[in-house]
Amino acid sequence: MEKSGSPRKVVIVVEDDQAIGSLIAGALSDEPGYCAIHVVNPAAALETAKHVSPDVIIVDVALPGMSGFELYDRLKGDPRTSEVPVLFETSPTVGRLVRRRLPGPRCRDTPDLGLGCL
């Protein structure tokens, strides 16, 4: 049970499909202690991350205008977001690209978030 006044973990969900993004953000926000912000494009993700200090960012690999990989590189290149864990989500067909880009599992235990990450 969440204590009154406890800070909530902020999750940015970057997903161009409105239905999928709303589903993920809604499910996360329904969990005690979490607040999810859904944005539909990489530019909005970069701008939002400047203002909210996210605890984790969930990124679709296949985004319009800038791939999830390019967004990841920009996030990791910015001192404000370089230490923020990033999780990739995608369809099974695009999943092969993730395995090529990130060889082998690169998971880090984040007990404060209860999530594993790439």
C-alpha positions in Angstrom: 0.0 0.0 0.0 1.4 3.4 -1.0 2.1 5.8 1.9 0.4 9.2 1.6 2.9 11.7 0.3 5.3 9.1 -1.0 6.9 10.2 -4.3 5.6 8.3 -7.3 7.9 6.7 -9.9 7.5 8.6 -13.2 7.5 6.5 -16.4 7.5 8.0 -19.9 5.9 5.7 -22.5 7.0 6.6 -26.0 4.6 4.8 -28.4 3.1 6.2 -31.6 0.1 3.9 -31.6 -2.4 5.8 -29.4 -4.2 2.6 -28.3 -1.1 0.7 -27.3 0.5 3.7 -25.6 -2.7 4.4 -23.6 -2.9 0.8 -22.6 0.7 0.7 -21.3 0.5 4.0 -19.6 -2.9 3.3 -18.1 -1.8 -0.1 -16.8 1.3 1.4 -15.2 -0.6 4.4 -13.7 -3.1 1.9 -12.1 -0.2 0.5 -10.1 0.3 2.1 -6.7 3.3 4.4 -6.7 3.6 4.9 -10.5 2.7 7.7 -12.8 3.0 7.1 -16.5 3.1 9.8 -19.2 2.3 8.7 -22.7 3.9 10.7 -25.6 3.5 9.8 -29.3 6.8 10.8 -30.8 10.5 11.0 -30.0 10.6 14.9 -30.0 7.9 14.9 -27.3 9.8 12.3 -25.3 13.0 14.4 -25.3 11.1 17.5 -24.3 9.1 15.7 -21.6 12.2 14.1 -20.1 13.7 17.6 -19.7 10.9 18.7 -17.4 9.8 15.6 -15.4 12.9 13.7 -14.3 11.6 10.2 -15.3 12.6 7.1 -13.3 12.3 4.9 -16.4 11.5 5.4 -20.1 9.7 2.8 -22.2 10.4 3.2 -25.9 8.9 1.6 -29.0 11.6 0.6 -31.4 9.7 1.6 -34.5 8.8 5.3 -34.2 8.1 7.8 -37.0 10.9 10.3 -37.8 13.4 8.9 -35.4 13.9 5.2 -34.4 13.7 4.1 -30.8 17.4 3.4 -31.1 18.2 7.0 -32.1 16.0 8.2 -29.3 18.0 5.9 -26.9 21.3 7.4 -28.1 20.0 10.9 -27.6 18.7 10.1 -24.1 22.0 8.5 -23.2 23.9 11.5 -24.6 22.1 14.0 -22.4 23.4 14.3 -18.8 19.8 14.8 -17.5 18.7 11.4 -18.8 22.0 9.4 -19.3 21.4 7.4 -16.1 17.6 6.7 -16.7 16.9 3.1 -17.5 15.3 2.5 -20.9 13.1 -0.4 -21.8 12.4 -1.2 -25.5 9.0 -2.6 -26.5 8.0 -3.6 -30.0 6.2 -6.1 -32.2 7.6 -9.6 -32.6 8.8 -8.8 -36.2 10.8 -5.8 -35.1 12.2 -7.7 -32.1 14.9 -9.2 -34.3 16.3 -5.7 -34.8 16.6 -5.2 -31.0 18.6 -8.5 -30.7 20.9 -7.3 -33.5 21.4 -3.9 -32.0 21.8 -5.1 -28.4 23.6 -8.4 -28.5 23.0 -10.6 -25.5 20.9 -9.7 -22.5 21.8 -6.5 -20.8 19.6 -6.5 -17.8 20.2 -4.5 -14.6 18.3 -5.2 -11.4 16.3 -2.2 -10.4 14.6 -3.2 -7.1 13.3 0.3 -6.5 11.3 0.1 -9.7 10.6 -3.6 -9.8 11.6 -3.7 -13.5 14.4 -5.3 -15.4 15.8 -3.2 -18.3 18.0 -3.3 -21.4 
